[in-house]
Each structure stands twice: as structure tokens, then as C-alpha cells.
């Protein structure tokens, strides 16, 4: 199965899972701060290269610019479990994952390119958010009124899906 097909299958699976969450608008509708599934991580994310290929990357949200409507992610490759130990060695894989920091690329992407986004609380609970809400949170703002009372944004990494040079999915992953 080629990389684009895998990304498509994973994207479809996430969309189906999120659609099943149901919100106050009824089944099949995802509302702001509905509970979201924990993102499944592969054994490794896509390696960063120039030109940037479509795929899934490990990323840090480094900027949210409301004026331009963009989110900037610093993309790297991450390896998990056995793939991490085999490639990086046990010392570089605390908590069963490791990050290949070079090469990396900062990708500025229109927030409106996001088809789905989720954030994770310190409690390890994932929540669906809109691109606008992620823009607020990433810019240091407070969560909207729909957020759970105990939710506060924590800058955990994201598993982002890039397609045609834009981030189309951003799923935050809790890490110790």
C-alpha cells in the first residue's frame, strides 16, 4: 500500500470515529470539545525531506497567527517502540519513542485547511476542536466557554497530516 493510500485510509478511519462521537447536535455531528479518540501512532512518521511529501509528521505547534489565519508547525520524524529502539537505540527512546530532529521544516499552513483537529488534556482525554479554537489555543488564548472546566491547553506534540503542502489534520498526542 503506498503512502498516500495509507494516509487516506487513516484519514477516513479518523473521520468515521469522530463522526460517531455525536454532539449536542445529534449523532454524526462533532461539536467543539466533544470527546475524541486517542490518535493511533504508526511505528514511524514520515521522514522530513525537501520537497515535503504528503504524509503524517510529528510536530510542534510553534505559532498561531490570527491576523493571517495561519498555524505554523515544526515538522520532524518520530519513531515508536521497536522501530525507535532499532534505529535510534534504547538511550534515545525514553518512554518508547524518539524524535529525529534533523532535518526538520517549519510549515505555515492556513488554519482553514484543517479538516479535523483534536487536543489532549493533561488528564489524557482528547477533545475535538475547530481550526478557530486551535488558533486561539496555539496563540496563548483561553479555551472557549464550551471547554470542560478542568481543560487547559498544554503544548503536547501533534501528529499532523500534510497533503498538498498544507496541514489537513492535527491530532495532539499526550506524552509523558
N, CA, C and O of each residue as an XYZ file, in Angstrom:
704
protein
N       0.859     -1.168      0.000
C       0.000      0.000      0.000
C       0.904      1.230      0.000
O       1.813      1.320      0.825
N       0.675      2.168     -0.901
C       1.551      3.343     -0.943
C       1.181      4.339      0.146
O       0.114      4.250      0.753
N       2.090      5.298      0.384
C       1.925      6.262      1.473
C       0.654      7.068      1.391
O      -0.015      7.275      2.404
N       0.303      7.533      0.188
C      -0.922      8.345      0.052
C      -2.159      7.531      0.366
O      -3.105      8.035      0.970
N      -2.152      6.280     -0.041
C      -3.297      5.436      0.229
C      -3.433      5.177      1.721
O      -4.539      5.195      2.261
N      -2.299      4.934      2.393
C      -2.322      4.728      3.844
C      -2.857      5.968      4.540
O      -3.701      5.865      5.431
N      -2.369      7.155      4.137
C      -2.857      8.403      4.728
C      -4.352      8.539      4.506
O      -5.079      8.952      5.410
N      -4.824      8.193      3.303
C      -6.253      8.275      3.001
C      -7.069      7.342      3.861
O      -8.123      7.729      4.367
N      -6.597      6.101      4.040
C      -7.304      5.127      4.857
C      -7.332      5.582      6.308
O      -8.375      5.510      6.957
N      -6.197      6.050      6.827
C      -6.135      6.538      8.203
C      -7.056      7.744      8.373
O      -7.776      7.838      9.366
N      -7.036      8.663      7.411
C      -7.884      9.858      7.479
C      -9.361      9.477      7.509
O     -10.138     10.037      8.283
N      -9.739      8.524      6.665
C     -11.122      8.070      6.632
C     -11.510      7.436      7.964
O     -12.600      7.685      8.479
N     -10.618      6.617      8.522
C     -10.907      5.970      9.799
C     -11.109      6.993     10.913
O     -12.028      6.862     11.722
N     -10.258      8.001     10.953
C     -10.397      9.052     11.972
C     -11.707      9.804     11.768
O     -12.413     10.091     12.734
N     -12.036     10.124     10.525
C     -13.276     10.849     10.246
C     -14.489     10.037     10.696
O     -15.422     10.586     11.282
N     -14.478      8.730     10.423
C     -15.586      7.870     10.837
C     -15.686      7.827     12.360
O     -16.783      7.911     12.913
N     -14.532      7.696     13.046
C     -14.547      7.675     14.506
C     -15.075      8.984     15.073
O     -15.892      8.984     15.994
N     -14.602     10.108     14.519
C     -15.074     11.393     15.017
C     -16.553     11.597     14.723
O     -17.277     12.153     15.549
N     -17.009     11.156     13.559
C     -18.415     11.307     13.211
C     -19.299     10.539     14.180
O     -20.422     10.959     14.459
N     -18.811      9.427     14.691
C     -19.573      8.622     15.624
C     -19.628      9.189     17.026
O     -20.386      8.696     17.861
N     -18.836     10.219     17.302
C     -18.818     10.780     18.653
C     -20.165     11.364     19.021
O     -20.629     11.203     20.149
N     -20.800     12.047     18.067
C     -22.079     12.674     18.339
C     -21.925     13.837     19.293
O     -21.125     13.767     20.225
N     -22.633     14.847     19.092
C     -22.562     16.013     19.945
C     -23.954     16.449     20.302
O     -24.914     15.691     20.163
N     -24.056     17.663     20.759
C     -25.373     18.148     21.144
C     -26.266     18.350     19.932
O     -27.477     18.517     20.078
N     -25.684     18.338     18.729
C     -26.470     18.490     17.510
C     -26.960     17.151     16.983
O     -27.639     17.110     15.957
N     -26.634     16.055     17.660
C     -27.131     14.750     17.268
C     -26.027     13.838     16.776
O     -24.883     14.263     16.619
N     -26.375     12.571     16.530
C     -25.402     11.601     16.060
C     -24.789     12.038     14.733
O     -25.472     12.607     13.882
N     -23.507     11.769     14.568
C     -22.831     12.106     13.326
C     -22.305     13.521     13.279
O     -21.659     13.903     12.304
N     -22.564     14.313     14.312
C     -22.086     15.686     14.367
C     -21.059     15.802     15.473
O     -21.287     15.368     16.602
N     -19.924     16.393     15.135
C     -18.887     16.608     16.135
C     -18.957     18.057     16.566
O     -18.883     18.965     15.738
N     -19.098     18.269     17.841
C     -19.169     19.616     18.388
C     -17.868     19.951     19.099
O     -17.098     19.065     19.471
N     -17.640     21.228     19.277
C     -16.456     21.711     19.960
C     -16.343     21.064     21.336
O     -17.284     21.105     22.128
N     -15.204     20.474     21.611
C     -14.851     19.803     22.855
C     -15.616     18.504     23.100
O     -15.699     18.047     24.240
N     -16.180     17.899     22.043
C     -16.649     16.524     22.175
C     -15.428     15.659     22.454
O     -14.323     15.983     22.018
N     -15.617     14.583     23.165
C     -14.525     13.638     23.376
C     -14.113     13.083     22.013
O     -14.956     12.806     21.159
N     -12.810     12.927     21.827
C     -12.274     12.426     20.561
C     -11.409     11.198     20.856
O     -10.897     11.046     21.965
N     -11.253     10.332     19.867
C     -10.416      9.158     20.082
C      -8.949      9.542     20.230
O      -8.499     10.558     19.700
N      -8.218      8.712     20.958
C      -6.772      8.889     21.079
C      -6.175      8.574     19.708
O      -6.480      7.529     19.134
N      -5.331      9.459     19.175
C      -4.748      9.181     17.860
C      -3.838      7.950     17.911
O      -3.029      7.799     18.826
N      -3.983      7.091     16.930
C      -3.089      5.941     16.808
C      -1.802      6.424     16.150
O      -1.840      7.121     15.137
N      -0.683      6.057     16.720
C       0.591      6.442     16.122
C       1.164      5.248     15.364
O       1.027      4.108     15.806
N       1.801      5.503     14.231
C       2.422      4.422     13.472
C       3.743      4.018     14.137
O       4.096      4.573     15.178
N       4.469      3.076     13.565
C       5.776      2.752     14.133
C       6.782      3.853     13.846
O       7.790      3.976     14.541
N       6.509      4.657     12.816
C       7.325      5.820     12.491
C       6.485      6.791     11.662
O       5.612      6.378     10.899
N       6.757      8.068     11.820
C       6.096      9.056     10.977
C       6.942      9.250      9.721
O       8.046      8.714      9.616
N       6.423     10.006      8.787
C       7.106     10.272      7.525
C       8.402     11.028      7.790
O       8.441     11.939      8.617
N       9.458     10.647      7.086
C      10.737     11.340      7.207
C      10.634     12.708      6.524
O      10.027     12.839      5.461
N      11.227     13.707      7.140
C      11.208     15.056      6.578
C      12.222     15.113      5.437
O      13.375     14.712      5.597
N      11.785     15.611      4.295
C      12.652     15.752      3.122
C      12.199     16.969      2.322
O      11.101     17.489      2.520
N      13.061     17.406      1.424
C      12.712     18.507      0.529
C      12.662     17.956     -0.881
O      13.649     17.366     -1.320
N      11.585     18.111     -1.609
C      10.350     18.769     -1.191
C       9.590     17.921     -0.171
O       9.770     16.705     -0.102
N       8.747     18.571      0.611
C       7.980     17.908      1.649
C       6.916     17.016      1.015
O       6.096     17.474      0.220
N       6.945     15.746      1.377
C       5.980     14.789      0.836
C       4.694     14.801      1.650
O       4.691     15.166      2.826
N       3.608     14.397      1.013
C       2.369     14.177      1.748
C       2.617     13.051      2.743
O       3.298     12.078      2.421
N       2.075     13.174      3.939
C       2.248     12.121      4.931
C       1.916     12.606      6.324
O       1.405     13.709      6.516
N       2.220     11.754      7.296
C       1.995     12.063      8.707
C       3.331     12.403      9.345
O       4.312     11.681      9.166
N       3.370     13.502     10.089
C       4.592     14.001     10.715
C       4.347     14.243     12.191
O       3.213     14.477     12.608
N       5.402     14.186     12.975
C       5.393     14.580     14.383
C       5.651     16.079     14.366
O       6.527     16.535     13.631
N       4.927     16.845     15.140
C       5.050     18.292     15.009
C       4.788     19.012     16.319
O       4.056     18.548     17.193
N       5.419     20.161     16.406
C       5.162     21.100     17.488
C       4.452     22.295     16.875
O       4.873     22.799     15.834
N       3.383     22.750     17.507
C       2.714     23.971     17.066
C       3.535     25.138     17.588
O       3.568     25.389     18.793
N       4.204     25.860     16.676
C       5.119     26.914     17.114
C       4.542     28.317     16.966
O       5.054     29.259     17.572
N       3.492     28.470     16.176
C       2.891     29.798     16.032
C       1.455     29.669     15.541
O       1.114     28.768     14.774
N       0.631     30.593     16.004
C      -0.746     30.724     15.542
C      -0.965     32.203     15.300
O      -0.964     32.997     16.240
N      -1.152     32.574     14.055
C      -1.283     33.976     13.681
C      -2.714     34.254     13.232
O      -3.083     33.977     12.090
N      -3.506     34.799     14.135
C      -4.908     35.067     13.831
C      -5.063     36.072     12.698
O      -6.002     35.974     11.908
N      -4.151     37.039     12.609
C      -4.251     38.062     11.563
C      -4.146     37.450     10.165
O      -4.868     37.851      9.252
N      -3.250     36.483     10.002
C      -3.091     35.849      8.691
C      -3.869     34.537      8.585
O      -3.962     33.953      7.505
N      -4.427     34.075      9.706
C      -5.190     32.827      9.696
C      -4.320     31.603      9.469
O      -4.747     30.637      8.837
N      -3.089     31.647      9.990
C      -2.180     30.527      9.765
C      -1.709     29.896     11.067
O      -1.622     30.538     12.113
N      -1.413     28.622     10.951
C      -0.786     27.849     12.013
C       0.564     27.397     11.486
O       0.663     26.959     10.339
N       1.605     27.496     12.302
C       2.928     27.049     11.886
C       3.347     25.890     12.771
O       3.362     25.986     13.998
N       3.686     24.795     12.112
C       4.127     23.587     12.794
C       5.578     23.312     12.426
O       5.977     23.490     11.275
N       6.369     22.877     13.409
C       7.736     22.431     13.172
C       7.665     20.911     13.024
O       7.411     20.198     13.995
N       7.890     20.422     11.805
C       7.739     19.008     11.486
C       9.059     18.261     11.632
O      10.104     18.726     11.177
N       8.995     17.103     12.270
C      10.137     16.203     12.410
C       9.619     14.782     12.207
O       8.426     14.561     11.998
N      10.537     13.832     12.272
C      10.140     12.434     12.226
C      10.212     11.865     13.636
O      11.129     12.177     14.396
N       9.240     11.029     13.978
C       9.247     10.331     15.258
C       9.206      8.834     14.998
O       8.611      8.368     14.027
N       9.850      8.097     15.884
C       9.860      6.637     15.820
C       9.343      6.106     17.148
O       9.598      6.687     18.203
N       8.616      4.999     17.087
C       7.964      4.471     18.268
C       8.340      3.012     18.499
O       8.572      2.256     17.555
N       8.394      2.638     19.764
C       8.610      1.261     20.223
C       9.795      0.602     19.518
O      10.893      1.157     19.496
N       9.571     -0.588     18.940
C      10.670     -1.357     18.347
C      11.395     -0.603     17.245
O      12.616     -0.712     17.128
N      10.666      0.164     16.430
C      11.308      0.939     15.358
C      12.270      1.957     15.955
O      13.344      2.193     15.402
N      11.902      2.552     17.059
C      12.763      3.530     17.722
C      14.013      2.858     18.277
O      15.129      3.331     18.065
N      13.818      1.759     18.984
C      14.963      1.059     19.575
C      15.930      0.588     18.499
O      17.146      0.695     18.660
N      15.385      0.063     17.391
C      16.229     -0.464     16.314
C      17.014      0.642     15.609
O      18.181      0.459     15.262
N      16.370      1.786     15.400
C      17.025      2.850     14.626
C      17.830      3.822     15.485
O      18.908      4.259     15.082
N      17.312      4.162     16.669
C      17.973      5.186     17.484
C      18.700      4.625     18.706
O      19.582      5.284     19.259
N      18.340      3.425     19.127
C      18.928      2.848     20.333
C      18.093      3.186     21.556
O      17.416      4.213     21.593
N      18.145      2.323     22.549
C      17.306      2.450     23.743
C      17.509      3.778     24.474
O      16.551      4.339     25.006
N      18.745      4.288     24.506
C      19.009      5.545     25.217
C      18.297      6.742     24.597
O      18.023      7.725     25.286
N      17.997      6.668     23.309
C      17.331      7.778     22.604
C      15.820      7.610     22.542
O      15.136      8.394     21.885
N      15.294      6.595     23.221
C      13.861      6.302     23.149
C      13.206      6.238     24.527
O      12.544      5.251     24.849
N      13.381      7.278     25.346
C      12.693      7.253     26.637
C      11.183      7.246     26.397
O      10.696      7.881     25.462
N      10.475      6.553     27.211
C       9.016      6.466     27.084
C       8.579      5.843     25.767
O       7.481      6.115     25.283
N       9.433      5.009     25.188
C       9.126      4.231     23.972
C       8.965      5.050     22.699
O       8.335      4.585     21.749
N       9.522      6.259     22.659
C       9.546      6.987     21.395
C      10.761      7.902     21.363
O      11.322      8.269     22.396
N      11.146      8.254     20.154
C      12.263      9.166     19.958
C      12.006     10.029     18.738
O      11.192      9.692     17.879
N      12.710     11.144     18.677
C      12.492     12.110     17.606
C      13.792     12.333     16.836
O      14.856     12.520     17.425
N      13.682     12.309     15.518
C      14.797     12.658     14.641
C      14.637     14.154     14.369
O      13.776     14.556     13.586
N      15.463     14.975     15.013
C      15.262     16.428     14.957
C      15.799     17.089     13.692
O      15.407     18.208     13.363
N      16.687     16.410     12.986
C      17.220     16.951     11.727
C      17.098     15.893     10.645
O      17.450     14.738     10.887
N      16.624     16.232      9.492
C      16.146     17.561      9.142
C      14.760     17.816      9.736
O      14.046     16.889     10.117
N      14.410     19.068      9.802
C      13.067     19.474     10.215
C      12.659     20.625      9.318
O      13.499     21.227      8.649
N      11.387     20.927      9.303
C      10.911     22.046      8.498
C       9.742     22.707      9.218
O       8.885     22.030      9.787
N       9.719     24.019      9.188
C       8.554     24.750      9.700
C       7.592     24.950      8.542
O       7.958     25.489      7.498
N       6.375     24.514      8.738
C       5.346     24.611      7.713
C       4.244     25.547      8.191
O       3.549     25.260      9.166
N       4.092     26.673      7.491
C       2.991     27.595      7.764
C       1.827     27.150      6.890
O       1.968     27.015      5.674
N       0.689     26.926      7.513
C      -0.457     26.378      6.808
C      -1.713     27.177      7.163
O      -1.881     27.590      8.310
N      -2.590     27.393      6.186
C      -3.857     28.068      6.510
C      -4.661     27.235      7.513
O      -4.845     26.035      7.311
N      -5.127     27.847      8.564
C      -5.920     27.127      9.563
C      -7.157     26.504      8.918
O      -7.610     25.440      9.341
N      -7.694     27.153      7.914
C      -8.900     26.641      7.264
C      -8.647     25.378      6.452
O      -9.597     24.754      5.979
N      -7.372     24.985      6.278
C      -7.064     23.727      5.598
C      -7.362     22.520      6.483
O      -7.479     21.398      5.990
N      -7.485     22.751      7.789
C      -7.748     21.643      8.717
C      -9.144     21.074      8.499
O     -10.140     21.796      8.543
N      -9.196     19.773      8.266
C     -10.487     19.098      8.173
C     -10.868     18.481      9.514
O     -12.042     18.223      9.776
N      -9.866     18.246     10.362
C     -10.140     17.777     11.720
C      -8.961     18.130     12.606
O      -7.813     18.173     12.166
N      -9.280     18.382     13.869
C      -8.248     18.715     14.845
C      -8.723     18.238     16.211
O      -9.916     18.235     16.514
N      -7.752     17.837     17.024
C      -8.074     17.479     18.396
C      -6.916     17.896     19.288
O      -5.768     17.988     18.853
N      -7.247     18.144     20.535
C      -6.263     18.499     21.551
C      -6.386     17.488     22.674
O      -7.389     16.783     22.786
N      -5.351     17.425     23.508
C      -5.377     16.481     24.620
C      -5.118     17.234     25.919
O      -4.270     18.124     25.992
N      -5.863     16.853     26.922
C      -5.712     17.464     28.245
C      -4.639     16.728     29.031
O      -4.248     15.616     28.676
N      -4.177     17.340     30.076
C      -3.219     16.706     30.975
C      -3.762     15.371     31.498
O      -2.991     14.467     31.822
N      -5.085     15.253     31.578
C      -5.740     14.022     32.036
C      -5.682     12.903     31.001
O      -6.132     11.790     31.271
N      -5.140     13.182     29.830
C      -5.013     12.271     28.691
C      -6.305     12.113     27.902
O      -6.390     11.240     27.038
N      -7.308     12.934     28.176
C      -8.557     12.913     27.415
C      -8.395     13.799     26.181
O      -7.933     14.936     26.283
N      -8.778     13.273     25.017
C      -8.726     14.033     23.768
C     -10.072     14.681     23.496
O     -11.126     14.134     23.819
N     -10.008     15.877     22.885
C     -11.216     16.634     22.561
C     -11.130     17.172     21.138
O     -10.072     17.616     20.691
N     -12.247     17.127     20.440
C     -12.332     17.718     19.107
C     -12.374     19.233     19.238
O     -13.052     19.772     20.113
N     -11.644     19.915     18.364
C     -11.686     21.377     18.318
C     -11.769     21.828     16.867
O     -11.462     21.076     15.942
N     -12.186     23.055     16.696
C     -12.221     23.651     15.365
C     -10.872     24.297     15.064
O     -10.033     24.470     15.949
N     -10.689     24.644     13.809
C      -9.461     25.362     13.422
C      -9.378     26.684     14.182
O      -8.298     27.070     14.630
N     -10.496     27.374     14.331
C     -10.509     28.647     15.057
C     -10.095     28.460     16.513
O      -9.338     29.265     17.055
N     -10.591     27.400     17.142
C     -10.243     27.148     18.546
C      -8.767     26.787     18.681
O      -8.100     27.226     19.618
N      -8.261     25.990     17.748
C      -6.841     25.648     17.793
C      -5.995     26.905     17.603
O      -4.933     27.040     18.211
N      -6.460     27.812     16.769
C      -5.759     29.091     16.562
C      -5.693     29.872     17.885
O      -4.644     30.416     18.230
N      -6.795     29.926     18.614
C      -6.839     30.629     19.900
C      -5.895     29.958     20.901
O      -5.084     30.627     21.542
N      -6.006     28.646     21.028
C      -5.189     27.912     21.996
C      -3.703     28.031     21.661
O      -2.879     28.284     22.540
N      -3.369     27.846     20.386
C      -1.978     27.921     19.954
C      -1.392     29.310     20.093
O      -0.176     29.470     20.198
N      -2.252     30.314     20.094
C      -1.813     31.698     20.260
C      -1.752     32.137     21.714
O      -1.489     33.304     22.001
N      -1.995     31.206     22.635
C      -1.905     31.535     24.054
C      -3.209     31.997     24.675
O      -3.229     32.426     25.828
N      -4.298     31.915     23.925
C      -5.593     32.332     24.450
C      -6.215     31.276     25.348
O      -5.712     30.157     25.455
N      -7.297     31.640     25.981
C      -8.003     30.721     26.870
C      -9.021     29.911     26.070
O      -9.556     30.390     25.070
N      -9.283     28.694     26.509
C     -10.282     27.872     25.827
C     -11.655     28.558     25.840
O     -11.973     29.324     26.749
N     -12.449     28.267     24.823
C     -13.784     28.854     24.740
C     -14.678     28.301     25.848
O     -14.305     27.374     26.567
N     -15.847     28.884     25.963
C     -16.787     28.517     27.021
C     -17.213     27.053     26.938
O     -17.630     26.485     27.947
N     -17.120     26.430     25.768
C     -17.525     25.032     25.622
C     -16.533     24.028     26.163
O     -16.829     22.833     26.194
N     -15.360     24.477     26.592
C     -14.326     23.562     27.086
C     -14.717     22.999     28.452
O     -15.395     23.664     29.235
N     -14.284     21.772     28.729
C     -14.503     21.229     30.077
C     -13.862     22.152     31.113
O     -12.854     22.801     30.833
N     -14.441     22.206     32.294
C     -13.968     23.111     33.343
C     -12.494     22.915     33.682
O     -11.791     23.878     33.989
N     -12.028     21.668     33.625
C     -10.648     21.396     34.021
C      -9.661     21.414     32.845
O      -8.493     21.067     33.018
N     -10.121     21.816     31.652
C      -9.226     21.801     30.488
C      -8.359     23.058     30.432
O      -8.843     24.176     30.604
N      -7.078     22.845     30.187
C      -6.131     23.926     29.909
C      -5.215     23.413     28.798
O      -4.785     22.259     28.830
N      -4.922     24.249     27.838
C      -4.056     23.840     26.728
C      -2.650     23.554     27.245
O      -2.078     24.339     28.001
N      -2.107     22.418     26.822
C      -0.735     22.021     27.137
C      -0.048     21.793     25.792
O      -0.629     21.144     24.922
N       1.155     22.298     25.592
C       1.794     22.179     24.273
C       2.392     20.796     23.983
O       3.576     20.675     23.668
N       1.561     19.762     24.094
C       1.987     18.425     23.701
C       2.207     18.417     22.187
O       1.695     19.293     21.489
N       2.955     17.449     21.674
C       3.168     17.381     20.229
C       1.896     16.958     19.491
O       0.932     16.481     20.089
N       1.932     17.148     18.190
C       0.817     16.781     17.320
C       1.280     15.738     16.315
O       2.443     15.721     15.912
N       0.374     14.883     15.921
C       0.534     14.050     14.749
C      -0.250     14.791     13.668
O      -1.479     14.850     13.718
N       0.460     15.354     12.693
C      -0.209     16.134     11.654
C      -0.158     15.391     10.329
O       0.810     14.693     10.030
N      -1.197     15.549      9.553
C      -1.244     15.008      8.204
C      -1.094     16.163      7.246
O      -1.838     17.142      7.308
N      -0.113     16.039      6.347
C       0.146     17.059      5.339
C      -0.316     16.516      3.991
O       0.004     15.385      3.624
N      -1.065     17.325      3.263
C      -1.498     16.991      1.910
C      -1.368     18.243      1.051
O      -1.871     19.308      1.410
N      -0.702     18.109     -0.067
C      -0.524     19.227     -0.997
C       0.046     20.470     -0.316
O      -0.364     21.591     -0.614
N       0.995     20.262      0.601
C       1.688     21.371      1.243
C       0.950     22.051      2.377
O       1.400     23.085      2.870
N      -0.186     21.491      2.804
C      -0.962     22.096      3.894
C      -1.261     21.045      4.956
O      -1.372     19.857      4.652
N      -1.390     21.489      6.202
C      -1.777     20.594      7.292
C      -3.295     20.441      7.227
O      -4.037     21.414      7.362
N      -3.743     19.200      7.019
C      -5.180     18.942      6.896
C      -5.763     18.282      8.135
O      -6.973     18.319      8.354
N      -4.892     17.670      8.954
C      -5.324     17.114     10.231
C      -4.255     17.399     11.259
O      -3.062     17.326     10.968
N      -4.690     17.726     12.468
C      -3.759     17.967     13.576
C      -4.355     17.301     14.811
O      -5.364     17.752     15.353
N      -3.716     16.229     15.241
C      -4.212     15.465     16.391
C      -3.126     15.497     17.467
O      -2.040     14.946     17.290
N      -3.438     16.144     18.568
C      -2.462     16.272     19.643
C      -2.331     14.941     20.387
O      -3.313     14.230     20.602
N      -1.091     14.624     20.773
C      -0.791     13.347     21.418
C      -0.214     13.605     22.804
O       0.758     14.346     22.953
N      -0.818     12.991     23.815
C      -0.277     13.098     25.176
C       1.007     12.300     25.253
O       1.054     11.149     24.819
N       2.035     12.896     25.794
C       3.300     12.196     26.047
C       3.753     12.512     27.470
O       3.518     13.607     27.981
N       4.412     11.526     28.106
C       4.896     11.771     29.473
C       6.047     12.770     29.482
O       6.576     13.093     30.545
